[in-house]
């Protein structure tokens, strides 16, 4: 997946794979405003192996591309479709292990996780999580994580009656809507094979992470269905 090129259309995930989720997400409708910021650069720190510096730099470029594409889509949507002001969440960027920004009363970040924090209205992710997925899957992993966490930020900006009680599945749906919308607007290009690599790899690794617990995030089929609903039906289908 490439940033800021002519769109080729998003590829619907057709097999059992899970969109990425995060923690510290809520659905309150009145977050503090804060501008999106650039993605900080961190040192390669992948647990259990050595990270190629060039690969890490490319991943960081993809993170910046994902932030720009998703934030731009939502800015246009809120202005043109929702008819209300929009200011994106702050991007606290990448951290390592427990060294990320505190969220509310939690003094430490969760290792190998990605989050939207309502009290601080920011998104953040563990560098190890991003690099592991990027190495095993490709750049689509990065785009999905960021689009999903942005989905939680969008839930905090929607009217309360438009936020689903199934918050994680709705965030998956909003991620699909945002990525398809960004592709339609030429902000990103969905490359052939994106959906295949996501489906083949996430189906194998999704259950390895605590934040993929089906009791609050849904199972692989439910999450794939939610993502595809957003791809096919747009934001309205999610809310």
MARTOR-865016 format. One line per 5 residues: their letters; for each residue x negated, y negated, z of N, C-alpha, C, O. Coordinates in nm, 2 decimals, decimal comma, m for minus. Atoms other than C-alpha are relative to their C-alpha. Layout:
REM MARTOR-865016
a	X/Y/Z/X/Y/Z/X/Y/Z/X/Y/Z  ...;
***
This chain:
REM MARTOR-865016
xxxxx	m0,09/0,12/0,00/0,00/0,00/0,00/m0,09/m0,12/0,00/m0,18/m0,14/0,08  0,08/0,12/0,01/m0,14/m0,33/m0,10/0,08/m0,13/0,03/0,20/m0,13/0,01  m0,07/0,12/m0,04/m0,06/m0,68/0,02/m0,01/m0,10/m0,12/m0,11/m0,11/m0,19  m0,01/0,11/0,09/0,05/m0,97/m0,20/m0,03/0,04/m0,15/m0,12/m0,03/m0,21  0,01/m0,03/0,14/0,07/m0,80/m0,54/0,14/0,02/m0,05/0,24/0,02/0,02;
xxxxx	m0,13/m0,02/0,06/0,36/m0,75/m0,78/0,06/0,13/0,05/0,00/0,24/0,05  m0,06/m0,11/m0,06/0,61/m0,52/m0,62/0,03/0,11/m0,09/0,07/0,09/m0,21  m0,04/m0,11/0,08/0,67/m0,17/m0,75/0,11/0,08/0,06/0,16/0,18/0,01  m0,11/m0,06/m0,06/0,95/m0,08/m0,51/m0,05/0,09/0,11/m0,15/0,16/0,10  0,04/m0,09/m0,11/0,94/0,11/m0,18/0,05/0,14/m0,03/0,15/0,16/m0,09;
xxxxx	m0,03/m0,14/0,02/0,94/0,49/m0,19/0,08/0,05/0,12/0,02/0,05/0,23  m0,07/m0,05/m0,11/1,21/0,64/0,03/m0,06/0,13/0,05/m0,10/0,22/m0,03  0,06/m0,12/m0,06/1,08/0,90/0,27/0,11/0,11/m0,01/0,22/0,10/0,04  m0,10/m0,10/0,03/1,26/1,22/0,16/m0,02/0,13/0,09/0,07/0,21/0,08  0,02/m0,12/m0,08/1,12/1,48/0,40/m0,01/m0,04/0,15/m0,01/m0,16/0,18;
xxxxx	m0,01/0,03/m0,14/1,11/1,51/0,78/m0,13/m0,06/0,05/m0,23/0,01/0,08  0,11/0,08/m0,06/0,87/1,24/0,91/0,06/m0,11/0,08/0,17/m0,15/0,06  m0,05/0,10/m0,10/0,90/0,99/1,19/m0,07/m0,13/m0,03/m0,19/m0,14/m0,06  0,06/0,13/0,01/0,85/0,62/1,15/m0,06/m0,03/0,14/m0,02/0,03/0,24  0,08/0,02/m0,13/0,61/0,48/1,42/0,08/m0,08/0,10/0,15/m0,17/0,06;
xxxxx	m0,07/0,08/m0,11/0,74/0,35/1,75/m0,10/m0,06/0,09/m0,22/m0,03/0,09  0,09/0,06/m0,10/0,60/0,15/2,03/0,07/m0,01/0,13/0,19/0,04/0,15  m0,05/0,01/m0,14/0,66/0,07/2,40/0,03/m0,14/0,03/0,01/m0,23/m0,05  m0,02/0,13/m0,06/0,76/m0,22/2,61/0,10/m0,08/m0,09/0,09/m0,20/m0,10  m0,10/0,07/0,09/1,05/m0,30/2,37/0,13/m0,01/0,07/0,18/0,08/0,14;
xxxxx	m0,13/0,02/m0,06/1,38/m0,45/2,48/0,09/m0,07/m0,11/0,04/m0,09/m0,22  m0,09/0,06/0,10/1,68/m0,60/2,31/0,07/m0,13/0,05/0,18/m0,16/0,00  m0,05/0,13/m0,04/1,74/m0,93/2,49/0,01/m0,09/m0,12/m0,08/m0,09/m0,21  m0,03/0,09/0,12/1,87/m1,20/2,25/m0,07/m0,14/0,01/m0,04/m0,22/m0,08  0,06/0,13/m0,01/1,67/m1,50/2,38/m0,14/0,00/0,04/m0,18/m0,03/0,15;
xxxxx	0,15/0,00/m0,03/1,29/m1,47/2,36/m0,05/m0,13/m0,01/0,00/m0,22/m0,08  0,07/0,13/0,02/1,05/m1,76/2,40/m0,06/0,00/m0,14/m0,11/0,10/m0,19  0,05/0,01/0,14/0,94/m1,88/2,06/m0,15/m0,01/0,01/m0,21/m0,06/0,10  0,14/0,01/0,01/0,58/m1,85/1,95/m0,05/0,03/m0,14/0,01/0,13/m0,20  0,04/m0,03/0,14/0,40/m1,86/1,62/m0,08/0,13/m0,01/m0,15/0,17/0,08;
xxxxx	0,08/m0,11/0,03/0,25/m1,56/1,46/m0,14/m0,05/m0,02/m0,16/m0,15/m0,08  0,14/0,03/0,01/m0,13/m1,56/1,47/m0,07/0,10/m0,08/m0,02/0,21/m0,11  0,08/m0,09/0,07/m0,41/m1,40/1,29/m0,03/0,13/0,08/m0,03/0,12/0,21  0,03/m0,12/m0,07/m0,51/m1,04/1,38/m0,15/m0,01/0,04/m0,23/m0,02/m0,04  0,14/0,00/m0,04/m0,82/m1,04/1,59/m0,08/0,12/m0,05/m0,02/0,23/m0,07;
xxxxx	0,08/m0,11/0,05/m1,11/m0,83/1,48/m0,07/0,07/0,13/m0,12/0,00/0,21  0,06/m0,07/m0,11/m1,23/m0,56/1,72/m0,11/0,09/m0,05/m0,11/0,12/m0,17  0,11/m0,09/0,04/m1,53/m0,33/1,71/0,06/0,14/m0,02/0,15/0,18/0,05  m0,05/m0,14/0,02/m1,48/0,03/1,57/m0,02/0,08/0,13/m0,13/0,09/0,18  0,01/m0,07/m0,13/m1,40/0,24/1,88/0,07/0,13/0,00/0,11/0,17/0,11;
xxxxx	m0,08/m0,11/0,01/m1,22/0,54/1,76/m0,04/0,11/0,10/m0,16/0,15/0,10  0,02/m0,11/m0,09/m1,19/0,81/2,03/m0,04/0,13/m0,07/0,04/0,16/m0,16  0,03/m0,13/0,06/m1,36/1,13/1,94/m0,08/0,00/m0,13/m0,09/0,11/m0,19  0,07/0,00/0,13/m1,56/1,02/1,64/m0,06/m0,14/m0,03/m0,03/m0,23/0,04  0,06/0,13/0,04/m1,76/0,75/1,47/0,08/m0,06/m0,11/0,12/0,01/m0,21;
xxxxx	m0,08/0,07/0,10/m1,58/0,49/1,27/m0,09/m0,07/m0,10/m0,19/m0,14/m0,06  0,07/0,07/0,10/m1,72/0,37/0,94/0,04/m0,15/0,01/0,16/m0,18/0,00  m0,03/0,15/m0,01/m1,75/m0,01/0,97/0,07/m0,05/m0,12/0,16/m0,14/m0,10  m0,07/0,05/0,12/m1,64/m0,06/0,61/0,15/0,04/0,01/0,24/m0,04/m0,03  m0,14/m0,05/m0,01/m1,32/0,15/0,67/0,07/m0,08/0,11/0,19/m0,12/0,09;
xxxxx	m0,07/0,08/m0,10/m1,25/m0,04/0,99/0,03/m0,14/m0,05/0,14/m0,20/m0,02  m0,02/0,13/0,06/m1,29/m0,37/0,81/0,12/0,00/m0,10/0,20/m0,09/m0,10  m0,12/m0,02/0,09/m1,04/m0,25/0,54/0,13/0,01/0,08/0,23/m0,05/0,04  m0,12/m0,01/m0,08/m0,80/m0,15/0,81/0,05/m0,13/0,05/0,17/m0,16/0,06  m0,03/0,13/m0,05/m0,82/m0,49/0,96/0,07/m0,09/m0,10/0,16/m0,17/m0,08;
xxxxx	m0,06/0,07/0,11/m0,74/m0,64/0,62/0,14/0,04/m0,02/0,23/m0,04/m0,04  m0,13/m0,05/0,01/m0,44/m0,42/0,60/0,09/m0,05/0,11/0,21/m0,08/0,09  m0,08/0,05/m0,12/m0,32/m0,53/0,95/0,04/m0,14/m0,03/0,15/m0,18/m0,01  m0,03/0,14/0,03/m0,34/m0,89/0,84/0,10/m0,01/m0,12/0,19/m0,09/m0,11  m0,09/0,00/0,11/m0,16/m0,81/0,51/0,14/0,04/0,05/0,24/m0,01/0,01;
xxxxx	m0,12/m0,05/m0,05/0,11/m0,62/0,70/0,07/m0,11/0,08/0,19/m0,14/0,07  m0,05/0,11/m0,08/0,16/m0,91/0,95/0,06/m0,11/m0,09/0,17/m0,16/m0,07  m0,04/0,10/0,09/0,18/m1,16/0,67/0,13/0,04/m0,08/0,22/m0,04/m0,09  m0,11/m0,04/0,08/0,42/m0,96/0,46/0,13/0,01/0,08/0,24/m0,04/0,04  m0,12/m0,02/m0,08/0,66/m0,86/0,74/0,05/m0,13/0,05/0,17/m0,16/0,05;
xxxxx	m0,04/0,13/m0,06/0,66/m1,21/0,90/0,06/m0,08/m0,11/0,16/m0,15/m0,09  m0,05/0,08/0,11/0,72/m1,37/0,56/0,14/0,05/m0,04/0,23/m0,04/m0,06  m0,13/m0,05/0,03/1,01/m1,14/0,48/0,10/m0,05/0,10/0,21/m0,10/0,07  m0,10/0,04/m0,10/1,18/m1,21/0,81/0,02/m0,15/0,01/0,14/m0,20/0,04  m0,02/0,14/0,01/1,12/m1,58/0,78/0,10/m0,04/m0,10/0,19/m0,12/m0,08;
xxxxx	m0,09/0,02/0,11/1,30/m1,58/0,45/0,14/0,05/0,03/0,24/m0,02/0,00  m0,13/m0,06/m0,03/1,58/m1,36/0,57/0,07/m0,09/0,10/0,19/m0,12/0,07  m0,07/0,08/m0,09/1,66/m1,57/0,87/0,04/m0,14/m0,05/0,14/m0,19/m0,02  m0,03/0,13/0,06/1,65/m1,89/0,67/0,11/0,01/m0,10/0,20/m0,07/m0,10  m0,09/0,00/0,12/1,84/m1,78/0,36/0,12/0,09/0,03/0,23/0,05/m0,02;
xxxxx	m0,11/m0,09/m0,02/2,06/m1,50/0,49/0,07/m0,02/0,14/0,20/m0,02/0,14  m0,06/0,02/m0,13/2,11/m1,55/0,86/0,03/m0,14/0,03/0,11/m0,17/0,12  m0,03/0,14/m0,02/2,11/m1,93/0,84/m0,04/m0,05/0,14/0,03/m0,13/0,19  0,05/0,05/m0,13/1,92/m1,98/1,16/m0,15/m0,01/0,01/m0,22/0,05/m0,07  0,15/0,02/0,00/1,57/m2,09/1,26/m0,07/0,13/0,04/m0,01/0,21/0,11;
xxxxx	0,08/m0,12/m0,03/1,30/m1,83/1,29/m0,14/m0,04/0,03/m0,20/m0,12/m0,04  0,14/0,01/m0,03/0,97/m1,82/1,46/m0,05/0,14/0,04/0,01/0,20/0,13  0,04/m0,13/m0,03/0,78/m1,50/1,46/m0,07/0,02/0,13/m0,11/m0,07/0,20  0,07/m0,02/m0,12/0,64/m1,33/1,76/m0,15/m0,03/m0,01/m0,21/m0,03/m0,12  0,15/0,02/m0,01/0,28/m1,40/1,87/m0,06/0,14/m0,03/m0,01/0,24/0,02;
xxxxx	0,08/m0,12/0,02/0,03/m1,14/1,74/m0,11/0,00/0,10/m0,21/m0,07/0,08  0,11/m0,01/m0,10/m0,18/m1,05/2,04/m0,11/0,09/m0,06/m0,22/0,10/m0,01  0,10/m0,07/0,07/m0,35/m0,81/1,80/m0,04/0,13/0,06/0,03/0,19/0,14  0,05/m0,14/m0,04/m0,56/m0,50/1,87/m0,07/m0,01/0,14/m0,14/m0,10/0,17  0,07/m0,02/m0,13/m0,68/m0,38/2,21/m0,06/0,14/0,00/m0,04/0,21/m0,10;
xxxxx	0,06/m0,14/m0,01/m0,87/m0,07/2,32/0,04/0,05/0,14/0,01/m0,01/0,24  m0,04/m0,06/m0,13/m0,73/0,16/2,59/0,09/m0,08/0,08/0,20/m0,11/0,04  m0,08/0,08/m0,10/m0,60/m0,03/2,89/m0,04/m0,15/0,00/0,01/m0,22/0,09  0,05/0,14/0,00/m0,77/m0,36/2,79/0,08/m0,10/m0,08/0,03/m0,20/m0,12  m0,08/0,09/0,08/m0,48/m0,52/2,61/0,07/m0,10/0,09/0,05/m0,10/0,21;
xxxxx	m0,07/0,11/m0,08/m0,26/m0,81/2,72/0,11/0,06/0,09/0,18/0,15/0,05  m0,11/m0,05/m0,09/m0,03/m0,75/3,02/0,14/m0,04/m0,05/0,15/m0,14/m0,12  m0,14/0,02/0,05/0,34/m0,72/2,95/0,09/m0,01/0,13/0,11/0,09/0,19  m0,08/0,02/m0,11/0,56/m0,87/3,22/m0,07/0,05/0,13/m0,18/m0,01/0,16  0,06/m0,05/m0,13/0,49/m0,68/3,55/m0,10/0,11/m0,02/m0,16/0,16/0,07;
xxxxx	0,10/m0,11/0,02/0,26/m0,42/3,38/m0,13/m0,07/m0,03/m0,15/m0,14/m0,12  0,13/0,07/0,01/m0,10/m0,53/3,43/m0,09/0,06/m0,10/m0,18/m0,01/m0,15  0,09/m0,06/0,10/m0,25/m0,28/3,18/0,08/0,05/m0,12/0,20/0,08/m0,10  m0,07/m0,05/0,12/m0,17/m0,18/2,83/m0,01/0,15/0,00/m0,09/0,21/0,07  0,00/m0,15/0,02/m0,09/0,18/2,73/m0,09/0,04/m0,11/m0,08/m0,01/m0,22;
xxxxx	0,09/m0,05/0,10/m0,37/0,36/2,55/0,07/0,07/m0,11/0,18/0,13/m0,09  m0,05/m0,06/0,12/m0,30/0,48/2,20/0,15/m0,03/m0,03/0,23/0,06/m0,05  m0,14/0,05/0,01/0,02/0,28/2,17/0,01/m0,13/m0,08/m0,09/m0,19/m0,11  m0,03/0,13/0,06/0,18/m0,01/1,99/0,12/m0,06/0,07/0,21/0,02/0,10  m0,10/0,05/m0,08/0,41/m0,25/2,16/0,06/m0,13/m0,05/m0,01/m0,21/m0,12;
xxxxx	m0,05/0,13/0,00/0,65/m0,54/2,14/0,04/m0,03/0,14/0,11/0,04/0,21  m0,03/0,04/m0,13/0,66/m0,72/2,47/0,09/m0,12/0,00/0,06/m0,23/m0,05  m0,10/0,11/m0,01/0,97/m0,93/2,54/m0,04/m0,12/0,08/m0,03/m0,23/0,04  0,03/0,12/m0,08/0,85/m1,14/2,83/m0,11/m0,09/m0,07/m0,09/m0,22/m0,05  0,10/0,08/0,06/0,55/m1,26/2,63/0,03/m0,03/m0,15/m0,04/m0,11/m0,21;
xxxxx	m0,04/0,00/0,14/0,72/m1,23/2,29/m0,12/0,02/m0,09/m0,15/m0,07/m0,17  0,11/m0,03/0,08/0,42/m1,07/2,13/0,00/0,15/m0,04/0,06/0,23/0,02  0,03/m0,13/0,04/0,32/m0,76/1,94/m0,15/0,03/0,01/m0,23/m0,06/0,00  0,14/m0,04/m0,01/0,00/m0,56/2,00/m0,01/0,15/m0,02/0,09/0,22/m0,02  0,02/m0,14/0,02/m0,15/m0,23/1,93/m0,15/0,05/0,03/m0,24/m0,03/0,03;
xxxxx	0,13/m0,06/m0,03/m0,44/0,00/2,03/m0,08/0,02/m0,13/m0,03/0,08/m0,22  0,09/m0,02/0,12/m0,73/m0,01/1,78/m0,02/0,15/m0,03/m0,03/0,19/m0,14  0,02/m0,14/0,03/m0,78/0,36/1,83/0,12/0,07/m0,07/0,10/0,15/m0,15  m0,12/m0,05/0,06/m0,42/0,44/1,74/0,00/m0,04/m0,15/0,03/0,04/m0,24  0,00/0,04/0,14/m0,45/0,23/1,42/m0,10/0,07/m0,08/m0,07/0,11/m0,19;
xxxxx	0,11/m0,06/0,07/m0,78/0,37/1,32/0,02/0,15/m0,02/m0,01/0,20/m0,13  m0,02/m0,14/0,02/m0,68/0,73/1,38/0,10/0,02/m0,11/0,08/0,11/m0,19  m0,10/m0,02/0,10/m0,37/0,70/1,17/m0,05/m0,04/m0,14/m0,02/0,02/m0,24  0,06/0,05/0,13/m0,55/0,50/0,90/m0,09/0,10/m0,06/m0,09/0,12/m0,18  0,10/m0,10/0,05/m0,82/0,76/0,88/0,07/0,13/m0,05/0,03/0,19/m0,15;
xxxxx	m0,07/m0,13/0,03/m0,58/1,06/0,87/0,11/m0,02/m0,11/0,14/0,07/m0,18  m0,12/0,02/0,09/m0,29/0,90/0,66/m0,03/m0,10/m0,10/m0,02/m0,07/m0,22  0,02/0,11/0,09/m0,39/0,58/0,50/0,07/m0,13/0,04/0,11/m0,14/0,16  m0,05/0,13/m0,04/m0,27/0,22/0,50/0,14/m0,01/0,03/0,19/m0,10/0,10  m0,15/0,01/m0,03/0,10/0,30/0,51/0,02/0,01/0,15/0,12/m0,04/0,20;
xxxxx	m0,01/m0,01/m0,14/0,05/0,40/0,87/0,00/m0,14/0,07/0,08/m0,17/0,15  0,01/0,14/m0,05/m0,06/0,04/0,95/0,12/m0,08/m0,02/0,17/m0,15/0,07  m0,12/0,08/0,04/0,23/m0,11/0,77/0,12/0,04/0,08/0,20/m0,04/0,13  m0,11/m0,05/m0,08/0,48/0,11/0,95/0,00/m0,04/0,14/0,10/m0,08/0,20  0,01/0,04/m0,14/0,35/0,05/1,30/0,04/m0,15/0,02/0,12/m0,18/0,10;
xxxxx	m0,03/0,15/m0,01/0,36/m0,33/1,25/0,14/m0,03/m0,03/0,20/m0,11/0,04  m0,13/0,03/0,03/0,69/m0,33/1,08/0,10/0,05/0,10/0,20/m0,02/0,13  m0,09/m0,05/m0,10/0,85/m0,12/1,35/m0,01/m0,09/0,13/0,10/m0,13/0,18  0,01/0,09/m0,12/0,72/m0,34/1,64/0,06/m0,13/m0,03/0,12/m0,19/0,05  m0,07/0,12/0,04/0,83/m0,64/1,44/0,15/0,01/0,01/0,23/m0,08/0,04;
xxxxx	m0,14/m0,02/m0,01/1,17/m0,48/1,43/0,05/m0,02/0,14/0,16/m0,07/0,16  m0,04/0,03/m0,14/1,18/m0,49/1,81/0,01/m0,15/0,03/0,10/m0,20/0,10  0,00/0,14/m0,02/1,10/m0,86/1,80/0,12/m0,06/m0,07/0,18/m0,16/m0,02  m0,12/0,05/0,07/1,38/m0,91/1,55/0,13/0,03/0,08/0,22/m0,05/0,09  m0,11/m0,03/m0,09/1,62/m0,73/1,79/0,02/m0,11/0,10/0,13/m0,14/0,14;
xxxxx	0,00/0,10/m0,10/1,53/m0,99/2,04/0,05/m0,14/m0,05/0,08/m0,23/0,03  m0,04/0,12/0,07/1,63/m1,26/1,79/0,14/0,01/m0,05/0,20/m0,09/m0,10  m0,13/m0,02/0,05/1,96/m1,11/1,69/0,11/m0,03/0,11/0,08/m0,03/0,23  m0,11/0,01/m0,09/2,30/m1,18/1,85/0,01/0,14/0,07/m0,01/0,24/0,01  0,00/m0,12/m0,07/2,35/m0,92/2,12/0,10/0,10/m0,06/0,07/0,22/m0,05;
xxxxx	m0,10/m0,09/0,06/2,65/m0,77/1,94/m0,05/0,07/m0,13/0,01/0,16/m0,18  0,06/m0,06/0,12/2,42/m0,68/1,64/m0,11/0,09/0,04/m0,18/0,15/m0,05  0,11/m0,09/m0,04/2,17/m0,49/1,85/0,05/0,14/0,04/0,14/0,14/0,13  m0,05/m0,14/m0,02/2,22/m0,11/1,86/m0,05/0,04/0,14/m0,16/0,01/0,18  0,05/m0,06/m0,13/2,20/0,08/2,19/m0,11/0,10/m0,04/m0,19/0,13/0,05;
xxxxx	0,11/m0,09/0,05/1,98/0,32/1,98/m0,11/m0,09/m0,05/m0,13/m0,10/m0,17  0,09/0,11/0,04/1,71/0,05/1,98/m0,12/0,05/m0,08/m0,16/m0,02/m0,17  0,11/m0,05/0,08/1,43/0,27/1,85/0,03/0,03/m0,14/m0,04/0,00/m0,23  m0,04/m0,03/0,13/1,62/0,40/1,56/0,04/m0,13/m0,08/0,01/m0,13/m0,20  m0,03/0,12/0,07/1,74/0,05/1,48/m0,13/m0,07/m0,05/m0,13/m0,13/m0,15;
xxxxx	0,13/0,06/0,04/1,38/m0,07/1,48/m0,06/0,07/m0,12/m0,12/0,01/m0,20  0,04/m0,08/0,12/1,30/0,21/1,23/0,07/m0,05/m0,12/0,01/m0,07/m0,23  m0,08/0,05/0,11/1,58/0,09/1,02/m0,04/m0,14/m0,05/m0,06/m0,17/m0,17  0,05/0,13/0,04/1,46/m0,27/1,03/m0,13/0,00/m0,06/m0,16/m0,08/m0,15  0,13/m0,01/0,07/1,11/m0,16/0,94/0,02/0,04/m0,14/m0,05/m0,01/m0,23;
xxxxx	m0,03/m0,04/0,14/1,25/0,01/0,63/0,05/m0,12/m0,08/0,01/m0,14/m0,19  m0,06/0,11/0,07/1,45/m0,30/0,54/m0,11/m0,11/m0,03/m0,11/m0,16/m0,14  0,10/0,10/0,02/1,15/m0,53/0,59/m0,10/0,04/m0,10/m0,14/m0,04/m0,19  0,10/m0,04/0,10/0,90/m0,32/0,39/0,06/0,01/m0,14/m0,01/m0,03/m0,23  m0,06/0,00/0,13/1,15/m0,27/0,11/0,02/m0,14/m0,05/0,00/m0,18/m0,17;
xxxxx	m0,02/0,14/0,03/1,23/m0,64/0,12/m0,12/m0,07/m0,04/m0,13/m0,15/m0,14  0,13/0,06/0,04/0,87/m0,74/0,11/m0,05/0,05/m0,13/m0,11/m0,02/m0,21  0,04/m0,05/0,13/0,81/m0,51/m0,18/0,08/m0,06/m0,11/0,03/m0,10/m0,22  m0,09/0,06/0,10/1,11/m0,65/m0,37/m0,04/m0,15/m0,03/m0,02/m0,20/m0,14  0,04/0,14/0,01/0,97/m1,00/m0,31/m0,14/m0,02/m0,05/m0,19/m0,13/m0,06;
xxxxx	0,13/0,01/0,05/0,63/m0,91/m0,44/m0,11/m0,03/0,10/m0,22/m0,06/0,07  0,10/0,02/m0,11/0,46/m0,94/m0,10/m0,09/0,11/0,02/m0,21/0,10/0,05  0,08/m0,12/0,00/0,34/m0,59/m0,11/0,03/0,09/m0,11/0,14/0,08/m0,18  m0,03/m0,10/0,10/0,32/m0,30/m0,35/0,00/0,14/0,07/m0,09/0,18/0,13  m0,01/m0,14/m0,05/0,44/0,05/m0,25/m0,06/0,09/m0,11/m0,02/0,10/m0,22;
xxxxx	0,08/m0,08/0,10/0,19/0,28/m0,42/0,06/0,15/0,00/0,10/0,20/0,10  m0,04/m0,14/0,01/0,28/0,63/m0,54/m0,08/0,09/0,10/m0,20/0,07/0,11  0,06/m0,08/m0,10/0,21/0,88/m0,27/0,01/m0,05/0,14/m0,02/0,02/0,24  m0,02/0,05/m0,14/0,29/0,65/0,03/0,09/0,08/0,08/0,06/0,12/0,19  m0,10/m0,08/m0,08/0,60/0,84/0,13/m0,05/0,14/0,02/m0,02/0,20/0,13;
xxxxx	0,05/m0,14/m0,01/0,43/1,18/0,07/m0,10/0,01/0,11/m0,09/0,10/0,20  0,11/m0,01/m0,10/0,13/1,10/0,29/0,06/m0,02/0,14/0,02/0,04/0,24  m0,07/0,03/m0,13/0,36/0,96/0,57/0,07/0,13/0,04/0,06/0,17/0,16  m0,08/m0,12/m0,04/0,59/1,26/0,56/m0,08/0,12/0,03/m0,06/0,18/0,13  0,08/m0,11/m0,02/0,32/1,52/0,54/m0,08/m0,01/0,13/m0,09/0,09/0,20;
xxxxx	0,08/0,01/m0,12/0,11/1,38/0,82/0,07/m0,03/0,12/0,05/0,03/0,23  m0,07/0,04/m0,12/0,35/1,22/1,06/0,09/0,12/0,05/0,11/0,13/0,17  m0,07/m0,12/m0,05/0,56/1,54/1,07/m0,09/0,09/0,08/m0,04/0,16/0,17  0,09/m0,09/m0,07/0,25/1,72/1,20/m0,04/m0,07/0,13/m0,07/0,00/0,23  0,06/0,07/m0,12/0,13/1,45/1,45/0,10/m0,07/0,09/0,06/m0,11/0,20;
xxxxx	m0,09/0,09/m0,07/0,44/1,27/1,57/0,02/0,04/0,14/0,03/m0,04/0,23  m0,03/m0,05/m0,14/0,51/1,50/1,87/m0,12/m0,01/0,09/m0,11/0,02/0,21  0,12/0,01/m0,09/0,15/1,44/2,00/0,00/m0,12/0,09/m0,09/m0,13/0,17  0,01/0,12/m0,07/0,23/1,10/2,14/0,12/m0,02/0,09/0,23/0,01/0,05  m0,11/0,01/m0,10/0,44/1,02/2,45/0,11/m0,09/m0,05/0,23/m0,06/m0,02;
xxxxx	m0,10/0,09/0,05/0,62/0,74/2,27/0,09/0,05/m0,11/0,17/m0,02/m0,17  m0,09/m0,06/0,10/0,77/0,98/2,02/0,10/0,10/0,07/0,16/0,18/0,00  m0,10/m0,08/m0,07/0,99/1,14/2,29/0,13/m0,01/m0,06/0,19/m0,12/m0,08  m0,13/0,01/0,08/1,31/1,24/2,11/0,11/m0,05/0,09/0,22/m0,09/0,04  m0,11/0,04/m0,08/1,51/1,15/2,42/0,03/m0,15/m0,01/0,14/m0,19/0,02;
xxxxx	m0,02/0,14/0,02/1,46/0,78/2,35/m0,03/m0,05/m0,14/0,01/m0,16/m0,17  0,04/0,04/0,13/1,32/0,76/2,00/0,07/0,07/m0,11/0,06/0,03/m0,23  m0,06/m0,08/0,10/1,52/1,02/1,82/m0,10/0,10/m0,06/m0,22/0,09/m0,05  0,09/m0,10/0,06/1,38/1,33/1,64/m0,04/m0,05/m0,14/0,00/m0,15/m0,19  0,06/0,04/0,13/1,20/1,32/1,30/0,11/m0,02/m0,10/0,10/m0,12/m0,17;
xxxxx	m0,11/0,01/0,10/1,51/1,37/1,09/0,08/m0,13/0,03/0,11/m0,20/m0,07  m0,08/0,12/m0,04/1,70/1,09/1,28/m0,08/m0,12/m0,04/m0,02/m0,22/m0,09  0,08/0,12/0,02/1,41/0,85/1,25/m0,02/m0,02/m0,15/m0,02/m0,14/m0,20  0,01/0,01/0,14/1,36/0,93/0,88/0,13/m0,06/m0,06/0,12/m0,15/m0,15  m0,13/0,05/0,05/1,73/0,87/0,82/0,02/m0,15/0,03/0,06/m0,22/m0,06;
xxxxx	m0,01/0,14/m0,03/1,72/0,54/1,00/m0,09/m0,09/m0,09/m0,04/m0,19/m0,14  0,09/0,08/0,09/1,42/0,42/0,80/0,06/m0,01/m0,14/0,06/m0,12/m0,20  m0,05/0,00/0,13/1,58/0,52/0,48/0,13/m0,08/m0,01/0,15/m0,14/m0,12  m0,12/0,09/0,00/1,90/0,34/0,57/m0,04/m0,14/m0,02/0,02/m0,21/m0,10  0,05/0,14/0,02/1,70/0,02/0,60/m0,05/m0,02/m0,14/m0,03/m0,13/m0,20;
xxxxx	0,05/0,01/0,13/1,53/0,09/0,27/0,11/m0,02/m0,10/0,10/m0,10/m0,19  m0,11/0,00/0,10/1,85/0,15/0,08/0,10/m0,11/0,02/0,15/m0,17/m0,07  m0,11/0,09/m0,03/2,09/m0,08/0,26/m0,04/m0,14/0,05/0,04/m0,23/0,06  0,05/0,13/m0,05/1,87/m0,37/0,38/0,04/m0,03/0,15/0,09/0,06/0,22  m0,02/0,03/m0,14/1,91/m0,55/0,71/0,14/0,02/0,04/0,17/0,06/0,16;
xxxx	m0,14/m0,02/m0,03/2,29/m0,55/0,70/0,04/0,14/0,04/0,12/0,16/0,13  m0,03/m0,14/m0,03/2,29/m0,17/0,71/m0,05/0,04/0,13/m0,01/0,14/0,19  0,06/m0,03/m0,13/2,08/m0,18/1,03/0,08/m0,06/0,11/0,07/m0,02/0,23  m0,06/0,08/m0,11/2,29/m0,43/1,22/0,15/0,01/0,00/0,22/m0,06/0,08;
***
